[in-house]
Amino acid sequence: MKKIFGFLAVCLLLLSANNFLMSQTKGFNNLSNESIFKDEASEKFGADKLIKGETIPVGNVIEPEFYRLGPGDILAIQNMSISVMQQYAIVTPENTLIIPRIGAISVKGQTLSQVRDTIMKLMKERNASTLAYVTLYQPRTVLVTIRGNTQFEGTYNFPASYRISSAIKASIKTASPSQVTMQESHAMLAYRDKTQETEKQLAKGGLPFTSVYSKRNISIIHSDGTNEVADVEKALITSNPAFDPYLREGDEIYIPFEPETFPVISISGAVRRPSSFVWKKGDKASLLLKLGLGLSDNANIQNIQLRYSNNDITSLSIDSALNIIGSDPVLKPGASIIVGVIEEEDLKSNDGLVAISGCVKHPGVYNIKLNETRIKDVVDLAGGFTNDAYLPLARILRRNQKLDYTYNIQKYYNENFQYSDLTLEDSVRFKISVDMKSPIVSCDFVSLFKNNSTENNVFLINGDLIDIPSNPKSVFVWGNVIKPGFVPFDENQNMKWYIAKAGGISSGAKENRARIIRGNNKVWVEGEDKVPVFAGDEIFVPRAPDLPPGVELQTWSLIVGALGATAALINVIVWGFLK
């Protein structure tokens, strides 16, 4: 019994000591554990309600030294010395932040970094050994106005985490469809396509096209009367938010119109973005070099020059990070950096890879020499054809990098049709042909391998695929025939024979419109008696064309009228001679 009373006494002593220590710890009031947990639960419940809602894209990573806090920002505070639970604090409309167990502090005009330092300082004043973390949990939403050189002037709601450049981009995406008419949308797309095409052509030679003016001179007027100028291009290169600031409440963003003339600097040659930019006082050669967004693969880093129109030329030396070695000259208006190009012969590779598949003894990938290796060479490397190989269906598929029209197919239609002498009715058929265009190489394998046609022994290029299929041993006859379907192949027969094997033509068929559709390229061929039919071909027998009511009667009336007129003319001529 004494042992039990002794154990209880020790427990009471320990509990009393714990309460005493808790009450003496700096930063703790004489609150019970229960009340602390209730406070934390209450704060968490309120914060959960606060942060619920639609999630908005952050837009940019927050740089604490540049982000200014404002009403609606939510901070997450975790004091590891007291609790492992995260607490939330919201900036009030008065630009005040209420910190749990510390009090209210003013954040007006202060950056996230400054406010974080203030909070940490107050916590350490209460407990020098405090271990705490303060971060921006959710940015506020601000109203900003965008005007000037933009199609989408207006006032927008954006997160304060957006920078000026992000807000301008987002204004285009968030603009209401009702703000853009169909004609305006078409005009903008047409302008974009023309601009891209011109820029692409100029970029091939390394010439600058885009004159970047507005991006370096965007004005921001803040609600407190202060203003600043955003230089988005410089911010991109230097990763410095000071040149592309975060949004604030009531900001008015003015995108300037491009004047007729303005001082420029440019970078051209072997860079990824040849461009011209408005000159700004203090611009250096290193900035202009990086505005080219990197060097092209064919850049000659031993030949980089800074030039002026008066033939003042300075050679520049750079490292792998595009940093200038040595002096970094301050630019004057008209400065141009030209990055030289490695001689084209040094970049050319005379090697390539082609593949051969299907009915050859050793299908696979083979090395070739450009302008040397031909089809027969690769077939020999592959061990020749197998017994199942069927040459009339063989073809070469070429990986065509020129088919870049797929992003705007209508533009491709218009470009290729505008100077044609086709009728408008032909435009539908032309569109079908464009859609089904196949990157095959013109080559007749039968003539090449059976008749030794040298003109069909074409050169191969890197990425070609030679496909040698097997003999399908049938021809598919369909359309207006009595028994459509596969007919066993007989190489000595013509189209009429296959139609007869399919039961002959059915009611409504127009036999003189029947065509052979080649199996290797889907080309339609008239099936004259001497035209061969190959295994894998198709034979299509169409109906007579459907004509609107009355058209046939009109046709016969015209024929009768023409015959009558001819007869009358003959009669006049005869009577004239008789007299």
Legacy VTK file of the C-alpha trace (Angstrom):
# vtk DataFile Version 3.0
C-alpha trace
ASCII
DATASET POLYDATA
POINTS 579 float
0.000 0.000 0.000
2.835 2.332 0.872
4.362 1.664 -2.550
1.133 2.706 -4.296
0.913 5.960 -2.295
4.569 6.619 -3.030
4.062 6.137 -6.802
1.052 8.501 -6.813
3.062 11.117 -4.913
5.847 10.976 -7.495
3.306 11.380 -10.346
1.739 14.437 -8.657
5.175 15.934 -8.159
6.083 15.489 -11.830
2.762 16.986 -12.958
3.239 20.016 -10.719
6.772 20.503 -12.018
5.537 20.311 -15.618
2.835 22.952 -14.986
5.401 25.186 -13.288
7.819 24.929 -16.213
5.055 25.599 -18.727
3.965 28.701 -16.860
7.575 29.990 -16.738
8.316 29.381 -20.441
8.617 32.690 -22.330
5.861 33.028 -24.950
3.314 30.919 -23.027
0.449 32.357 -20.997
-1.020 30.444 -18.065
-3.426 28.653 -20.397
-4.456 25.043 -20.088
-3.517 22.579 -22.799
-7.205 22.131 -23.488
-7.710 25.823 -24.287
-4.647 25.855 -26.557
-5.925 22.898 -28.547
-9.363 24.539 -28.766
-7.782 27.732 -30.108
-5.781 25.789 -32.695
-8.817 23.815 -33.814
-10.853 27.012 -34.078
-8.137 28.761 -36.098
-7.776 25.789 -38.430
-11.542 25.589 -38.942
-11.717 29.306 -39.768
-8.717 29.086 -42.130
-10.216 26.122 -43.935
-13.347 28.153 -44.640
-11.186 31.070 -45.704
-9.063 29.263 -48.260
-11.861 27.285 -49.866
-12.967 28.398 -53.303
-11.894 28.344 -56.906
-8.195 27.712 -57.423
-6.518 30.355 -59.580
-3.256 29.723 -61.450
-0.314 31.234 -59.582
1.190 32.606 -62.786
4.693 33.197 -61.454
6.898 31.850 -58.702
6.913 34.302 -55.805
10.163 36.147 -55.079
9.710 37.334 -51.439
11.987 40.360 -51.884
9.739 41.785 -54.621
6.212 40.678 -53.687
4.322 43.400 -51.755
1.620 42.154 -49.402
-1.899 43.540 -49.546
-5.473 42.937 -48.342
-6.500 39.326 -48.899
-3.080 37.672 -48.861
-3.013 34.589 -46.633
0.164 33.686 -44.769
0.913 30.270 -43.318
2.767 30.369 -39.991
4.173 27.333 -38.247
5.746 27.786 -34.814
7.444 24.473 -34.102
8.171 25.536 -30.510
4.472 25.521 -29.632
2.627 23.271 -32.066
3.207 21.242 -35.175
-0.054 22.537 -36.607
0.019 25.224 -39.278
-1.775 28.504 -38.574
-3.090 31.024 -41.093
-3.191 34.816 -40.997
-4.932 37.056 -43.509
-4.059 40.659 -44.359
-7.058 42.863 -43.505
-8.439 45.653 -45.726
-6.458 48.071 -43.533
-3.201 46.370 -44.540
-2.913 44.869 -41.096
-1.815 41.337 -40.291
-3.035 39.729 -37.060
-0.535 37.142 -35.850
-1.854 34.522 -33.367
-0.495 35.125 -29.829
1.532 38.128 -31.019
-0.895 40.812 -32.185
-1.424 43.146 -35.145
1.335 44.499 -37.371
1.107 46.864 -40.336
2.237 45.499 -43.707
1.507 48.588 -45.801
4.040 48.907 -48.604
6.116 46.025 -47.261
7.407 43.022 -49.142
6.831 39.440 -48.101
10.474 39.222 -47.078
10.199 42.284 -44.814
7.004 41.042 -43.135
8.536 37.604 -42.617
11.533 39.171 -40.876
9.224 41.238 -38.640
7.182 38.206 -37.595
10.288 36.167 -36.844
11.752 39.016 -34.815
8.581 39.322 -32.670
8.497 35.559 -32.098
12.112 35.478 -30.976
11.494 38.377 -28.600
9.003 36.143 -26.806
11.144 33.029 -27.016
14.736 33.256 -28.216
14.796 29.562 -29.155
11.706 29.775 -31.400
11.805 27.605 -34.499
9.201 28.934 -36.942
8.380 29.198 -40.645
6.412 31.934 -42.458
5.338 31.661 -46.087
2.724 33.011 -48.483
-0.009 30.383 -48.567
-2.413 31.996 -51.031
-2.048 35.265 -52.958
-4.856 37.794 -53.034
-6.836 38.771 -56.122
-6.431 42.302 -57.452
-8.232 44.487 -59.990
-6.006 45.849 -62.755
-6.724 47.817 -65.914
-4.946 47.106 -69.201
-5.105 49.641 -72.017
-3.144 50.992 -74.956
-1.686 48.801 -77.694
-3.875 45.744 -77.094
-6.953 44.214 -78.662
-8.414 43.550 -75.213
-8.558 46.730 -73.189
-10.440 46.377 -69.932
-10.347 45.689 -66.211
-9.427 42.207 -65.034
-9.255 40.102 -61.851
-5.845 38.489 -61.496
-3.872 36.939 -58.614
-1.289 39.325 -57.185
1.284 36.625 -57.945
0.975 37.570 -61.631
3.641 39.811 -63.045
2.898 42.449 -65.667
3.799 40.124 -68.562
1.589 37.330 -67.203
-1.357 39.698 -66.824
-1.063 40.865 -70.440
-0.921 37.266 -71.711
-3.831 36.214 -69.497
-5.957 39.150 -70.667
-5.966 37.637 -74.146
-7.054 34.245 -72.817
-9.722 35.592 -70.468
-11.270 38.052 -72.908
-14.931 37.334 -73.528
-15.708 35.824 -76.962
-18.319 38.540 -77.370
-15.485 41.086 -77.416
-14.131 39.670 -80.668
-16.174 39.604 -83.847
-15.700 36.888 -86.436
-14.115 39.405 -88.804
-11.670 40.585 -86.123
-10.759 37.001 -85.242
-10.123 36.178 -88.894
-8.025 39.327 -89.347
-5.913 38.542 -86.286
-5.294 34.981 -87.430
-4.377 36.156 -90.936
-1.973 38.738 -89.509
-0.421 36.127 -87.230
0.107 33.716 -90.112
1.711 36.355 -92.330
3.958 37.496 -89.513
5.050 33.959 -88.685
5.757 33.146 -92.319
7.841 36.293 -92.831
9.708 35.730 -89.583
10.403 32.120 -90.522
11.844 33.094 -93.890
14.039 35.842 -92.420
15.198 33.569 -89.605
16.646 31.145 -92.166
19.220 33.783 -92.974
19.556 34.996 -89.402
17.984 38.408 -90.070
16.028 40.195 -87.334
12.338 40.710 -87.941
10.524 41.522 -84.718
11.038 45.064 -83.480
10.451 44.748 -79.759
9.314 48.160 -78.526
6.311 47.841 -76.250
7.734 44.987 -74.181
10.551 47.221 -72.969
8.383 50.272 -72.236
5.233 49.135 -70.409
4.050 51.806 -67.964
2.472 50.874 -64.623
0.613 53.514 -62.613
-0.007 52.376 -59.026
-2.993 53.431 -56.946
-0.733 55.345 -54.541
0.326 57.695 -57.358
3.738 56.147 -57.992
4.668 54.653 -61.353
7.340 52.508 -62.918
8.297 51.043 -66.303
8.406 47.321 -67.000
11.089 45.885 -69.261
9.772 42.377 -69.883
12.603 41.406 -72.212
15.259 42.366 -69.685
13.366 40.552 -66.919
13.344 37.401 -69.049
17.100 37.490 -69.524
18.145 38.578 -66.040
15.424 36.705 -64.056
14.960 39.928 -62.093
11.337 40.691 -61.087
12.278 44.347 -60.635
11.934 44.698 -64.429
8.603 42.801 -64.516
6.917 43.637 -61.197
4.081 41.819 -59.470
0.576 43.282 -59.699
-0.893 45.515 -57.011
-4.444 46.703 -56.289
-5.679 49.228 -58.823
-2.661 49.028 -61.142
-3.162 50.608 -64.543
-1.007 48.966 -67.187
-0.398 50.963 -70.349
1.095 49.168 -73.354
2.622 51.842 -75.600
2.078 52.099 -79.335
5.167 51.732 -81.467
6.379 55.107 -82.798
7.398 55.477 -86.429
11.069 55.778 -85.521
12.966 54.860 -82.397
16.571 53.944 -81.583
17.210 50.230 -81.916
19.775 47.579 -81.166
19.707 44.200 -82.876
21.142 40.710 -82.790
21.317 38.506 -85.858
23.133 35.582 -87.394
23.334 32.167 -85.765
21.010 32.829 -82.798
17.664 31.273 -81.938
15.778 34.558 -82.026
17.180 37.182 -84.416
15.446 40.376 -83.282
15.564 44.137 -83.044
14.871 45.905 -79.742
14.350 49.471 -78.670
17.590 50.874 -77.271
17.535 51.898 -73.627
20.224 53.862 -71.851
22.653 51.556 -70.074
22.107 48.493 -72.277
25.253 46.406 -72.535
26.521 43.946 -75.114
25.967 41.025 -72.711
22.250 41.848 -72.469
21.824 42.068 -76.244
23.669 38.788 -76.713
21.321 36.984 -74.330
18.249 38.555 -75.937
18.946 36.227 -78.862
17.803 33.385 -76.539
20.829 31.231 -77.208
23.077 30.268 -80.091
22.093 28.030 -82.975
23.829 24.707 -83.486
25.806 26.184 -86.386
27.052 29.217 -84.421
30.735 30.087 -84.674
31.651 31.432 -81.215
35.017 32.509 -82.592
33.256 34.976 -84.873
30.988 37.252 -82.824
31.149 40.938 -83.678
29.631 44.137 -82.325
29.072 46.495 -85.252
27.886 50.014 -85.956
26.896 51.578 -89.268
30.163 53.522 -89.465
32.055 50.204 -89.782
33.157 50.371 -86.160
33.659 46.647 -85.402
34.579 45.045 -82.077
35.147 41.303 -81.663
33.520 39.722 -78.619
34.693 36.663 -76.698
32.124 34.596 -74.773
31.974 31.530 -72.556
29.533 28.620 -72.745
26.930 30.555 -70.688
27.017 33.477 -73.173
28.866 35.665 -70.695
31.258 38.114 -72.308
34.909 37.541 -71.445
36.668 40.810 -70.839
35.057 44.242 -71.195
31.304 44.453 -71.641
30.758 47.566 -73.755
27.778 49.856 -73.167
25.765 50.044 -76.364
24.922 53.093 -78.403
21.826 53.347 -80.649
22.257 51.339 -83.837
24.463 48.677 -82.256
24.236 45.228 -83.805
25.720 41.939 -82.662
26.242 39.442 -85.478
27.016 35.828 -84.608
28.918 34.084 -87.356
28.018 30.742 -88.887
30.255 27.702 -89.143
30.961 26.850 -92.749
28.144 24.665 -94.011
30.508 21.992 -95.266
31.772 21.463 -91.724
28.236 20.735 -90.510
27.145 18.402 -93.254
27.009 14.699 -92.545
27.363 12.328 -95.435
25.810 9.491 -93.455
22.225 8.456 -92.873
19.962 5.606 -91.837
17.204 3.910 -93.808
14.938 1.012 -92.938
13.665 -1.808 -95.090
10.728 -3.941 -93.990
8.547 -6.721 -95.342
9.595 -9.461 -97.694
13.387 -9.240 -97.656
15.718 -11.782 -96.107
17.181 -9.424 -93.502
14.778 -6.551 -92.738
16.149 -3.813 -90.513
18.022 -0.509 -90.426
21.047 0.158 -92.619
23.637 2.906 -92.942
23.784 4.824 -96.183
25.984 7.435 -97.819
24.028 10.423 -99.030
24.098 10.925 -102.804
25.731 7.506 -103.159
23.415 4.802 -101.837
20.502 3.737 -104.072
17.535 1.391 -103.635
19.289 -1.637 -105.122
22.221 -1.167 -102.744
19.962 -1.411 -99.679
18.036 -4.395 -101.068
21.381 -6.158 -101.558
22.401 -5.312 -97.987
19.105 -6.830 -96.826
19.903 -10.105 -98.627
17.465 -9.626 -101.504
13.761 -10.404 -101.747
11.995 -13.446 -100.365
9.732 -15.602 -102.535
6.649 -13.809 -101.169
7.801 -10.326 -102.242
5.368 -8.554 -104.545
7.005 -5.582 -106.266
3.895 -3.855 -107.753
2.889 -2.920 -104.199
6.385 -1.936 -103.009
6.994 1.712 -102.128
9.358 4.117 -100.380
7.998 6.337 -97.602
9.954 9.517 -97.028
9.989 11.327 -93.711
8.998 14.743 -95.019
9.897 17.686 -92.780
8.278 20.062 -95.255
4.722 19.082 -94.320
4.453 21.876 -91.763
1.096 23.145 -93.022
-0.951 20.976 -90.681
-1.200 23.697 -88.016
-3.195 25.870 -90.458
-4.566 23.726 -93.246
-6.862 26.471 -94.585
-3.861 28.699 -95.192
-2.228 25.900 -97.175
-5.376 25.462 -99.285
-5.513 29.172 -100.057
-1.803 29.523 -100.850
-1.844 26.674 -103.344
-5.202 27.462 -104.924
-4.978 31.242 -105.332
-3.121 31.218 -108.687
-4.549 27.978 -110.064
-6.664 27.756 -113.212
-8.996 25.222 -111.605
-12.679 25.949 -111.239
-14.327 26.516 -107.882
-15.870 23.055 -108.217
-12.337 21.648 -108.340
-11.532 23.173 -104.954
-13.361 20.394 -103.101
-11.381 17.714 -104.902
-8.182 19.685 -104.306
-8.838 19.775 -100.564
-9.362 16.018 -100.554
-6.044 15.559 -102.370
-4.239 17.761 -99.835
-5.723 15.879 -96.889
-4.661 12.527 -98.327
-1.231 13.627 -99.533
1.271 10.846 -98.863
5.072 11.364 -98.658
6.034 8.570 -101.041
8.967 8.518 -103.464
8.171 8.214 -107.161
9.604 4.826 -108.085
8.448 1.813 -110.141
9.892 -1.288 -108.460
8.752 -3.579 -111.288
10.611 -1.559 -113.897
13.626 -1.272 -111.610
14.123 -4.910 -110.687
12.610 -6.729 -113.671
13.543 -4.369 -116.494
16.672 -2.893 -114.866
15.386 0.682 -115.218
18.216 2.943 -114.047
15.955 5.971 -113.719
13.957 4.196 -111.009
17.072 3.307 -109.014
16.776 6.551 -107.037
19.073 7.868 -104.314
17.933 7.374 -100.725
18.042 9.988 -97.963
18.176 9.750 -94.186
14.930 8.404 -92.710
13.561 6.631 -95.805
11.519 3.459 -95.285
11.401 0.816 -98.026
8.332 -1.401 -97.707
8.203 -4.673 -99.643
4.789 -6.334 -99.055
3.747 -9.882 -99.853
1.423 -10.865 -102.679
-2.212 -10.486 -101.539
-3.259 -12.807 -104.400
-6.615 -11.118 -104.943
-8.302 -8.050 -106.438
-11.220 -6.322 -104.729
-14.113 -5.481 -107.079
-16.869 -3.264 -105.695
-19.440 -0.652 -106.524
-22.290 -1.475 -108.894
-21.485 -5.093 -109.582
-23.673 -8.117 -108.901
-21.194 -9.997 -106.664
-18.830 -7.424 -105.093
-15.835 -8.762 -103.181
-12.390 -10.346 -103.549
-11.605 -12.069 -106.836
-8.563 -14.415 -107.093
-5.702 -12.695 -108.901
-4.746 -13.723 -112.441
-1.919 -11.578 -113.810
-2.921 -12.194 -117.419
-6.388 -10.610 -117.107
-7.678 -7.062 -117.511
-10.348 -5.027 -115.731
-13.289 -6.317 -117.778
-12.418 -9.894 -116.865
-12.479 -9.092 -113.117
-15.822 -7.280 -113.449
-17.222 -10.344 -115.210
-15.882 -12.559 -112.388
-17.781 -10.333 -109.939
-21.054 -11.151 -111.752
-20.948 -8.248 -114.195
-22.379 -4.774 -113.736
-25.645 -4.266 -111.858
-28.598 -2.022 -112.616
-27.742 1.668 -112.751
-24.019 1.110 -113.305
-22.012 3.191 -115.771
-19.426 0.743 -117.093
-17.390 3.356 -118.976
-16.768 5.107 -115.638
-15.179 2.007 -114.034
-11.614 2.519 -112.818
-8.662 0.568 -111.379
-7.455 1.929 -108.023
-3.796 1.050 -107.607
-2.970 -0.703 -104.355
0.388 1.017 -103.732
-0.624 4.676 -104.208
-4.467 4.734 -104.650
-4.178 6.367 -108.087
-7.225 5.828 -110.377
-6.432 4.319 -113.793
-8.726 3.798 -116.785
-9.065 0.059 -117.332
-8.345 -0.261 -121.022
-7.746 -3.704 -122.459
-3.936 -3.500 -122.323
-3.731 -1.880 -118.867
-2.543 -4.535 -116.367
-4.309 -5.262 -113.087
-2.072 -6.080 -110.114
-2.789 -8.079 -106.997
-3.915 -5.691 -104.268
-5.604 -3.347 -106.753
-9.258 -2.426 -106.456
-11.785 -2.060 -109.254
-14.638 0.359 -108.669
-17.747 0.516 -110.848
-19.746 3.692 -110.096
-23.355 4.551 -110.869
-24.315 7.015 -113.544
-24.054 10.551 -112.095
-27.216 11.738 -110.353
-28.582 14.783 -112.153
-31.250 17.223 -110.898
-34.758 16.808 -112.407
-35.031 18.347 -115.859
-31.293 18.476 -116.554
-31.403 15.435 -118.844
-34.400 16.854 -120.724
-32.562 20.162 -121.145
-29.522 18.313 -122.444
-31.546 16.480 -125.076
-33.301 19.729 -126.009
-29.940 21.366 -126.576
-28.792 18.439 -128.690
-31.965 18.538 -130.781
-31.652 22.293 -131.153
-28.021 21.997 -132.212
-28.909 19.313 -134.772
-31.722 21.465 -136.131
-29.459 24.483 -136.452
-26.837 22.361 -138.196
-29.415 20.987 -140.621
-30.648 24.511 -141.400
-27.093 25.709 -142.028
-26.436 22.792 -144.370
-29.669 23.550 -146.188
-28.658 27.198 -146.685
-25.236 26.184 -147.985
-26.705 23.615 -150.403
-29.272 26.060 -151.788
-26.586 28.682 -152.099
-24.452 26.430 -154.271
-27.391 25.274 -156.366
-28.214 28.816 -157.305
LINES 1 580
579 0 1 2 3 4 5 6 7 8 9 10 11 12 13 14 15 16 17 18 19 20 21 22 23 24 25 26 27 28 29 30 31 32 33 34 35 36 37 38 39 40 41 42 43 44 45 46 47 48 49 50 51 52 53 54 55 56 57 58 59 60 61 62 63 64 65 66 67 68 69 70 71 72 73 74 75 76 77 78 79 80 81 82 83 84 85 86 87 88 89 90 91 92 93 94 95 96 97 98 99 100 101 102 103 104 105 106 107 108 109 110 111 112 113 114 115 116 117 118 119 120 121 122 123 124 125 126 127 128 129 130 131 132 133 134 135 136 137 138 139 140 141 142 143 144 145 146 147 148 149 150 151 152 153 154 155 156 157 158 159 160 161 162 163 164 165 166 167 168 169 170 171 172 173 174 175 176 177 178 179 180 181 182 183 184 185 186 187 188 189 190 191 192 193 194 195 196 197 198 199 200 201 202 203 204 205 206 207 208 209 210 211 212 213 214 215 216 217 218 219 220 221 222 223 224 225 226 227 228 229 230 231 232 233 234 235 236 237 238 239 240 241 242 243 244 245 246 247 248 249 250 251 252 253 254 255 256 257 258 259 260 261 262 263 264 265 266 267 268 269 270 271 272 273 274 275 276 277 278 279 280 281 282 283 284 285 286 287 288 289 290 291 292 293 294 295 296 297 298 299 300 301 302 303 304 305 306 307 308 309 310 311 312 313 314 315 316 317 318 319 320 321 322 323 324 325 326 327 328 329 330 331 332 333 334 335 336 337 338 339 340 341 342 343 344 345 346 347 348 349 350 351 352 353 354 355 356 357 358 359 360 361 362 363 364 365 366 367 368 369 370 371 372 373 374 375 376 377 378 379 380 381 382 383 384 385 386 387 388 389 390 391 392 393 394 395 396 397 398 399 400 401 402 403 404 405 406 407 408 409 410 411 412 413 414 415 416 417 418 419 420 421 422 423 424 425 426 427 428 429 430 431 432 433 434 435 436 437 438 439 440 441 442 443 444 445 446 447 448 449 450 451 452 453 454 455 456 457 458 459 460 461 462 463 464 465 466 467 468 469 470 471 472 473 474 475 476 477 478 479 480 481 482 483 484 485 486 487 488 489 490 491 492 493 494 495 496 497 498 499 500 501 502 503 504 505 506 507 508 509 510 511 512 513 514 515 516 517 518 519 520 521 522 523 524 525 526 527 528 529 530 531 532 533 534 535 536 537 538 539 540 541 542 543 544 545 546 547 548 549 550 551 552 553 554 555 556 557 558 559 560 561 562 563 564 565 566 567 568 569 570 571 572 573 574 575 576 577 578
